[in-house]
Amino acid sequence: MRIALGIHVGHDRGACLIKNKEVIGVISQERLDRKKHSRSAAIPYQAIDALLQYCKVDITDIACVGLSYDGVDGDTILDLYKKEFFAYYNCSPVPFVIVNHHDAHAYSTYYTSGLQKALILVCDGGGDYHGDRQEAESLYVGCGGTLQRISARYQDPPIRRIGDDLNYIYPQMPEVVKQHQISIGRKYEQVTHLLGFGWGESGKTMGLASYGKPLIDYSSLDIKSLDFSLKYGDILDVVFAKQVLSGLSWEEYIKVNAADIASTVQHYTEMALSSLVKNLSLMYGCNSICLAGGVFLNCLTNQRIISNSAVADVFVLPSAGDDGQALGCAYYAYSKYVEESKNFSVDIPYLGLSYANNEVEKTLLCKSLPYKKLEDDELAQQIAQSLASNMIVAIHRGRTEIGPRALCHRSILANPANPAMKDILNARVKHREAFRPFAPTVIDEDQYKLFRLVAPSYYMLVATEVSPEHQNQLPSITHVDGTARIQVVSEKNEPFIHNVLTKLKKLTGYGVMINTSFNIAGEPIVEKPEDAINTFLRTNIDCLAIGNFWIEKTL
């Protein structure tokens, strides 16, 4: 069998299978064990086994395995994981390789993009160690299916964890730490901790940033290569000076000026990366770039790169963070041990698991829930009518999306024309901070009419301005800065959701709806039918469309 298995351990663990140059499945462990980010050094056997079963692959069919971690020396962990894996499955050994963290990111985005020639930029909190320093940002060139790293920047690792006080509270920061180099991603995480948010909550910083103004003007920032300096003390030193001059305590100043501090790190990230991408494109004479690493889940930064860099092709993988690592590991192992390939077949973003109607119905019967079974067109009409009536609708259909953004296969939907809907969703279901926006899904026919997009945004990775003439009509998806993080759907690629939006447009005049992830705060997006039904029952969601079944709490 020509099948490669990719595995990632650490945070956002997961698994991927590639068969005959086709990506046949990807799943994140958190969707199955219900632990957000599923951080562990253990191999995610639950994810692997679920994929093997879904894709009808036996472990003896696997030709090779690629595994990645982060913040490690691959040579020191190879034997440990290799022995454990083959002992667990009690199968004959096949080639097993540890894939460098940034290499896995680079492979994941380049081979998925379909581009033959491209620069590949990886930016995250931190990758693997090279001596006593850790990967910060890495640059690769891809040509004809071959990848090569051509430049890299390294950072000094944090003392203990970045969330420890001495790594982000400036008055407590040792002088030596202030001078240490830090990655762009870790700088963003550092400020996120300063603002009182936790690990993995950088999205809150991004949402809050739109309410403030930068304390430092980075408009003229011009980073030409990866040979730049960014220190642990940068940005924090200016915040500290302003705090001293204000007469407020450190804690009081941070609280009062939280939005401005968030805006400052957001402004830096946008200007640093948009100038870097522009200059790299000019330096290497390449007009296509692939981006990977958790930094590129920042949709405002992606929009700035697209708008300011003048690069013709910018590709960002929906699972740009570590939940995309397993995909990169599978690409790497397949290319190394099965065959070199210039073209892999991959149909993003719906690469996870799906559940047949008979399986869904059994779960509904076990829960003693009344339901209706509808044909696809009837179900689309029912969803559209409910949204137009300002009901909250959850949907669970088809294969799971890859990445952290729900893309209408595991989503909660609502009417964006209702000015109260953002508050209603927060109060009844999501229980999020009021400053965090909700995103829209729009039919492709209306994307340029309703939003100032430069290019289609299929995976909610770009935030752009809502057309001024429509901001008042779509208040619940228009952020305070006039932007929205957009998912575009086409009839060709997503016919069912396109049909829902077409019917909704006939009822409301707008082929757009609020789309937020089907989960509650602190939990992963739902995966199994049972997860969806349980979340539906313990929240104030009005309706659930699951498979071809329709459930209303008023029935």
C-alpha positions in Angstrom: 0.0 0.0 0.0 1.2 3.5 -0.8 0.0 5.1 2.4 1.7 7.6 4.7 0.7 8.4 8.3 1.4 11.8 9.8 1.3 12.4 13.5 1.7 15.5 15.7 2.3 15.4 19.5 2.4 18.4 21.8 -0.5 20.8 21.7 -3.1 20.5 19.0 -2.2 16.8 18.4 -3.6 15.1 15.4 -3.2 12.5 12.6 -3.3 12.5 8.8 -3.4 9.8 6.1 -2.2 10.2 2.5 -2.9 7.3 0.0 -1.7 7.3 -3.6 -0.8 11.0 -3.4 -4.3 11.9 -2.1 -5.0 13.3 1.4 -7.8 11.0 2.5 -8.3 12.2 6.1 -7.1 14.6 8.8 -8.5 14.8 12.4 -7.5 16.7 15.5 -7.3 14.8 18.7 -9.2 17.5 20.6 -12.4 16.8 18.6 -12.4 13.3 20.0 -11.1 13.6 23.5 -13.0 16.9 24.0 -10.0 18.6 25.6 -9.3 22.0 24.0 -5.9 21.9 22.2 -5.3 18.4 23.6 -1.9 19.1 24.9 0.2 16.0 25.6 3.5 14.3 24.8 1.5 11.1 24.1 0.9 9.8 20.6 -2.8 10.6 19.7 -3.9 7.0 19.2 -7.6 7.9 19.4 -7.2 10.2 16.3 -5.1 7.6 14.5 -7.6 4.8 15.1 -10.6 7.0 14.1 -8.9 7.8 10.8 -7.9 4.2 10.1 -11.4 3.1 10.7 -13.1 5.9 8.7 -10.7 5.5 5.8 -10.9 1.7 5.9 -7.1 1.4 6.3 -5.4 -1.3 8.4 -2.3 -0.4 10.3 -0.4 -3.0 8.3 -1.2 -1.0 5.2 0.9 2.0 6.4 4.2 2.3 4.4 5.8 5.0 6.5 5.2 7.4 9.5 6.2 11.0 10.1 5.9 12.6 13.5 6.5 16.1 14.8 6.7 17.8 18.2 7.8 21.3 19.2 10.7 22.5 21.2 12.6 19.3 21.0 15.7 17.7 19.4 14.3 15.2 17.1 17.2 12.7 17.3 16.7 12.3 21.1 13.0 11.3 20.8 13.0 9.2 17.7 13.7 5.8 19.3 11.3 6.5 22.1 8.3 7.2 19.8 9.3 4.6 17.2 9.4 1.7 19.8 6.2 2.8 21.5 4.3 3.1 18.2 5.1 -0.3 16.9 4.7 -1.9 20.3 1.2 -0.4 20.6 0.1 -1.7 17.2 2.1 -4.9 17.5 3.0 -4.6 13.8 6.2 -4.9 11.7 8.3 -1.8 11.7 8.2 0.6 8.6 10.3 3.8 8.1 9.5 6.2 10.9 10.9 9.7 10.9 10.8 12.8 13.2 10.0 15.8 11.1 11.4 19.2 12.1 8.6 21.4 13.4 9.0 24.3 10.9 9.6 21.8 8.1 6.2 20.2 8.9 4.6 23.6 8.8 6.3 24.4 5.4 5.3 21.0 3.9 1.7 21.4 5.1 1.1 24.7 3.3 3.2 24.3 0.2 1.9 20.9 -0.9 -1.7 21.9 -0.1 -1.4 25.2 -2.1 -1.0 23.5 -5.5 1.6 26.1 -6.4 4.7 24.9 -8.2 7.0 27.8 -7.4 6.6 29.7 -4.1 8.3 31.2 -1.1 7.1 29.6 2.2 7.2 31.7 5.4 6.7 30.0 8.7 5.9 32.1 11.8 4.8 30.7 15.1 5.5 30.9 18.8 8.5 28.6 18.5 9.6 25.5 16.7 12.4 23.0 17.5 15.8 23.7 19.0 19.0 24.3 17.1 21.7 24.1 19.8 20.5 26.3 22.7 18.2 28.5 20.5 14.7 27.8 19.2 13.2 28.4 15.8 11.3 31.7 15.5 10.7 32.4 11.8 11.8 30.3 8.8 11.9 30.9 5.1 11.8 28.2 2.4 11.6 28.0 -1.3 9.4 25.5 -3.1 10.0 24.5 -6.7 8.6 21.6 -8.6 7.6 19.7 -5.5 11.0 20.2 -3.7 11.3 22.3 -0.5 14.5 23.9 0.8 15.0 26.1 3.8 17.0 29.2 2.8 16.9 31.4 5.9 15.9 31.2 9.5 15.8 33.4 12.6 16.2 32.0 16.1 15.0 33.1 19.5 16.0 32.6 23.1 13.6 30.3 24.9 11.5 31.6 27.7 12.5 30.9 31.3 10.0 28.2 32.3 6.9 29.2 30.3 6.0 32.5 28.5 3.1 32.8 30.9 5.3 33.2 33.9 5.3 36.7 35.3 9.0 37.4 34.6 8.5 36.9 30.9 5.8 39.6 30.4 5.6 41.9 33.4 8.3 44.4 32.6 9.1 45.6 36.2 9.8 42.0 37.2 11.7 41.1 34.0 15.5 40.4 34.6 17.8 42.6 32.5 19.2 39.6 30.7 15.7 38.5 29.7 14.8 41.9 28.3 17.6 41.6 25.8 16.7 38.1 24.7 15.4 37.6 21.1 11.7 36.6 20.7 9.6 35.4 17.8 6.8 37.5 16.4 4.3 34.8 17.5 5.7 34.7 21.0 5.7 38.5 21.3 2.0 38.4 20.5 1.5 35.7 23.1 3.5 37.6 25.6 1.3 40.7 25.3 -1.8 38.4 25.4 -0.7 37.2 28.8 0.0 40.8 29.9 -3.6 41.6 29.1 -4.8 38.8 31.4 -5.7 36.3 28.7 -4.4 32.7 28.8 -2.4 30.5 26.5 -4.2 29.9 23.2 -6.3 33.1 23.6 -4.5 35.4 21.1 -7.8 35.7 19.2 -9.1 37.8 22.2 -6.1 40.2 21.8 -6.9 40.5 18.1 -10.6 41.3 18.8 -9.7 43.8 21.5 -7.1 45.6 19.3 -9.8 47.1 17.2 -11.1 49.1 20.1 -7.7 50.9 20.7 -5.0 52.9 19.1 -1.3 51.9 19.0 0.9 53.4 21.6 3.8 53.1 19.1 3.6 54.1 15.4 5.1 51.2 13.3 3.8 52.6 10.0 7.3 53.1 8.7 8.6 49.7 9.8 10.5 48.0 7.0 11.8 44.5 7.7 13.8 43.3 4.7 14.9 39.8 5.8 14.8 37.4 8.7 17.9 39.2 10.1 15.9 41.5 12.3 15.8 42.1 16.1 12.8 41.7 18.3 13.5 41.5 22.0 11.5 40.3 25.0 11.6 43.9 26.4 10.3 45.5 23.2 6.9 47.1 23.3 6.8 46.4 27.1 9.4 49.0 27.7 7.2 51.7 26.2 4.2 50.5 28.1 6.3 50.6 31.3 7.5 54.2 30.6 3.9 55.4 29.9 2.7 53.7 33.1 5.3 55.4 35.2 4.4 58.8 33.7 0.7 58.1 34.3 1.0 57.8 38.0 -1.1 54.6 37.9 0.1 51.3 39.2 1.3 48.7 36.7 -1.9 46.7 37.1 -4.2 49.8 36.9 -2.4 51.1 33.8 -2.7 47.7 31.9 -6.4 47.5 32.8 -7.2 51.1 31.7 -5.2 50.9 28.5 -5.8 47.2 27.5 -7.2 48.1 24.1 -4.3 50.4 23.2 -1.8 47.7 24.3 -3.6 45.1 22.2 -3.7 47.5 19.3 0.1 48.1 19.6 1.1 44.5 19.2 -1.5 44.0 16.5 -0.1 47.0 14.6 3.5 45.7 15.0 2.6 42.3 13.7 0.7 43.6 10.7 3.5 46.0 9.7 6.3 43.6 10.4 4.9 40.8 8.3 3.5 42.8 5.5 6.8 44.6 4.9 8.7 41.3 5.3 6.6 39.5 2.7 6.8 42.4 0.3 10.6 42.6 0.6 11.1 38.8 0.4 9.0 38.7 -2.8 11.2 41.5 -4.3 14.4 39.9 -3.1 13.8 36.5 -4.6 11.7 37.6 -7.6 8.8 35.4 -6.6 5.2 36.5 -6.7 3.7 33.6 -4.8 4.0 32.9 -1.1 2.6 30.2 1.2 2.2 31.0 4.9 2.0 28.7 7.9 2.3 28.8 11.7 -0.2 30.0 14.2 0.6 33.7 13.5 -1.3 33.4 10.2 -4.5 32.6 12.0 -4.5 36.4 12.6 -7.0 37.5 9.9 -6.1 41.2 10.2 -2.5 40.5 9.5 -3.3 38.3 6.6 -5.5 41.1 5.1 -2.6 43.6 5.6 -0.2 41.2 3.8 -2.5 40.7 0.9 -3.2 44.5 0.6 0.3 45.8 1.2 2.7 43.3 -0.2 1.4 43.2 -3.8 2.1 39.5 -4.0 -0.1 37.8 -6.6 -0.7 34.5 -4.8 -0.9 34.3 -1.0 -2.0 30.9 0.4 -2.8 30.3 4.0 -3.7 26.8 5.2 -6.9 26.7 7.2 -5.0 24.7 9.9 -2.1 27.1 9.9 -1.4 26.3 13.6 -0.1 23.0 15.0 -3.3 21.2 14.1 -1.8 21.3 10.5 1.4 19.6 11.6 0.2 16.0 11.0 -0.7 17.0 7.4 2.9 18.3 6.9 4.4 15.2 8.5 2.4 12.9 6.1 3.5 14.9 3.1 7.1 14.7 4.3 7.0 10.9 5.0 5.2 10.2 1.7 7.7 12.2 -0.4 10.7 10.6 1.4 9.6 7.0 1.6 6.9 6.3 -0.9 7.6 8.6 -3.9 8.6 12.1 -4.7 5.5 14.0 -5.9 4.9 17.4 -7.5 1.2 17.2 -7.1 -0.8 15.9 -4.2 -4.6 15.8 -4.3 -6.2 17.5 -1.3 -9.8 18.8 -1.0 -9.6 21.3 1.8 -11.1 22.1 4.3 -13.5 19.2 4.8 -11.1 16.3 5.6 -12.3 15.0 8.9 -15.0 12.5 9.8 -18.6 12.3 8.8 -21.6 10.4 10.2 -24.4 8.6 8.2 -28.0 9.5 8.7 -28.7 6.1 10.3 -26.0 6.7 12.9 -27.5 10.1 13.6 -31.0 8.7 13.9 -29.9 6.1 16.4 -28.4 8.9 18.6 -31.6 10.9 18.3 -33.7 7.9 19.4 -31.4 7.3 22.3 -32.0 10.9 23.5 -35.8 10.5 22.9 -35.8 13.7 20.8 -38.7 14.4 18.4 -37.4 15.2 14.9 -38.3 15.5 11.3 -36.3 14.0 8.4 -36.1 16.3 5.4 -34.6 16.2 1.9 -31.7 18.5 1.3 -33.7 21.3 -0.3 -36.4 21.1 2.3 -33.8 21.3 5.1 -32.1 24.3 3.4 -35.5 26.1 3.2 -36.2 25.2 6.9 -32.8 26.7 8.0 -33.3 29.8 5.9 -36.8 30.4 7.3 -35.6 29.9 10.9 -32.7 32.3 10.4 -35.0 34.9 8.9 -37.2 34.5 11.9 -34.2 35.3 14.2 -33.9 31.8 15.5 -30.4 30.4 16.4 -29.6 27.3 14.3 -26.8 24.8 14.9 -25.7 22.7 12.0 -23.8 19.3 11.9 -23.4 17.9 8.4 -20.7 16.3 6.3 -17.0 15.9 7.1 -15.3 17.9 9.9 -13.4 21.0 8.9 -9.6 21.2 9.4 -8.4 24.1 11.5 -9.9 26.1 14.4 -12.5 27.9 12.3 -16.0 26.4 11.9 -16.9 26.5 8.2 -20.6 25.5 8.2 -20.2 21.8 8.8 -20.0 22.3 12.6 -21.4 25.8 13.1 -24.0 27.9 14.9 -25.9 30.2 12.5 -27.9 33.4 13.0 -29.3 36.5 11.3 -26.7 39.3 11.0 -29.3 41.9 10.1 -30.7 41.7 13.7 -28.8 44.4 15.6 -29.3 42.5 18.9 -28.1 39.1 17.6 -24.5 39.4 18.8 -25.7 40.0 22.3 -28.3 37.3 22.0 -25.7 34.8 20.9 -23.3 35.7 23.7 -26.0 35.6 26.4 -27.7 32.4 25.3 -24.9 30.3 23.8 -21.3 31.5 23.5 -20.8 33.5 26.7 -17.8 35.3 25.2 -16.3 38.7 25.9 -18.5 41.5 24.4 -15.5 42.9 22.4 -15.1 39.7 20.3 -16.8 39.9 16.9 -18.9 37.2 15.1 -18.0 36.3 11.6 -20.2 36.0 8.4 -20.6 33.4 5.7 -21.6 34.9 2.4 -22.5 33.5 -1.1 -19.8 34.2 -3.7 -22.1 36.2 -5.9 -22.4 38.9 -3.2 -18.9 38.8 -1.7 -17.5 41.9 -3.5 -20.8 43.8 -3.1 -21.0 43.4 0.6 -17.3 43.3 1.5 -14.2 45.0 0.2 -12.3 41.8 -0.5 -9.2 41.8 -2.7 -9.6 38.0 -3.3 -12.1 35.4 -2.1 -11.8 34.3 1.5 -12.9 30.7 1.7 -11.6 29.7 5.1 -12.2 32.7 7.5 -8.5 33.7 7.4 -9.0 37.3 6.2 -10.7 40.3 7.8 -11.7 43.1 5.5 -14.0 46.1 5.6 -17.8 45.6 5.3 -18.9 47.9 2.5 -19.9 51.2 4.2 -23.4 51.2 2.6 -24.1 47.8 4.2 -22.6 48.2 7.7 -25.9 49.4 9.2 -27.8 46.6 7.5 -25.4 43.9 8.8 -24.7 45.2 12.3 -24.1 41.9 14.1 -21.1 40.9 11.9 -19.6 44.4 11.5 -16.8 44.9 14.1 -16.1 48.2 15.8 -13.5 49.0 13.1 -15.9 48.2 10.3 -14.3 44.8 9.4 -15.5 41.3 9.3 -13.7 37.9 9.1 -15.3 36.3 6.1 -16.1 32.8 4.7 -17.2 32.8 1.1 -19.1 29.8 -0.2 -19.7 28.8 -3.9 -22.4 26.6 -5.4 -19.6 24.4 -6.8 -17.6 23.8 -3.6 -20.4 24.0 -1.0 -23.8 23.5 -2.7 -25.9 22.9 0.4 -24.8 26.0 2.3 -25.0 28.0 -0.9 -28.6 26.9 -1.2 -29.3 28.0 2.3 -27.9 31.4 1.7 -29.7 31.8 -1.6 -33.0 31.0 0.1 -32.1 33.4 3.0 -31.4 36.2 0.5 -34.9 35.8 -1.0 -36.3 36.2 2.5 -34.1 39.0 3.9 -32.4 40.5 0.9 -29.0 39.3 2.1 -27.2 36.1 1.2 -25.1 36.3 4.4 -25.4 34.8 7.9 -23.5 34.8 11.2 -21.3 31.7 11.4 -19.7 30.9 14.7 -18.2 27.6 15.9 -20.6 24.9 17.3 -19.3 24.8 20.9 -19.5 26.6 24.1 -16.6 28.6 25.7 -13.7 26.4 26.7 -14.7 23.4 24.6 -13.5 22.1 21.2 -15.9 22.3 18.3 -18.4 19.4 18.3 -17.4 16.3 16.4 -19.8 13.4 16.9 -23.6 13.5 16.7 -23.7 13.0 20.4 -21.5 16.0 21.0 -23.8 18.1 18.8 -26.9 17.0 20.5 -25.5 17.4 24.0 -24.4 21.0 23.3 -27.7 21.7 21.7 -29.6 20.5 24.8 -27.5 22.4 27.3 -27.6 25.7 25.6 -30.4 28.0 24.3 -29.9 27.2 20.7 -33.4 27.1 19.1 -32.9 24.5 16.3 -30.5 21.8 15.2 -29.9 20.6 11.7 -28.0 17.3 12.0 -27.5 15.2 8.9 -30.9 15.4 7.3 -32.8 15.7 10.6 -34.4 18.8 12.0 -35.0 19.3 15.7 -36.7 22.3 17.3 -37.0 22.8 21.1 -40.5 24.1 20.5 -41.7 20.9 18.8 
